[in-house]
Amino acid sequence: MREEAVVSTQSTGGALADVAIGGEVVSDCCESVGKVAAHFPTVSEADSVLVHEVCSAVSDRAAMLAAAGVVAIWKKRGKVPFVAAVDGSVFIKHSTFASKMRETIALLGCNVTLEIATDGSGLGSALIAATA
């Protein structure tokens, strides 16, 4: 009988997701893929590598698309340098997301600095409530 692997959506930033395999939580992406493969003998090492590569490509693409949005704002503002506050667990916890965003912004010749916003959601809600 096969046990199921459960993927938690609570910490998708750390390594796409935490994976619980037989009650053991694994947070590192490579370790997760390896443990899933070990748990299901029909999954080959090549399949595990392929899944890891696809996940990496998807997260890199997401970071590049997010960076493109920042660059679009920079261009709309007349290419004036500014600091963009970023709030989100993917940007903060994912191992390469922030660096890929910064790399893409630099590659596109944009003069924007990305800074982590603390309690951005709460602050945004407070500002909206104050203006209502």
Secondary structure as UniProt FT lines:
FT   STRAND          5..8
FT   TURN            10..11
FT   HELIX           12..15
FT   STRAND          18..21
FT   TURN            22..23
FT   STRAND          24..26
FT   HELIX           29..39
FT   TURN            41..42
FT   HELIX           45..76
FT   TURN            77..78
FT   STRAND          82..86
FT   HELIX           89..93
FT   HELIX           97..107
FT   TURN            108..109
FT   STRAND          112..116
FT   TURN            118..119
FT   HELIX           120..131
//
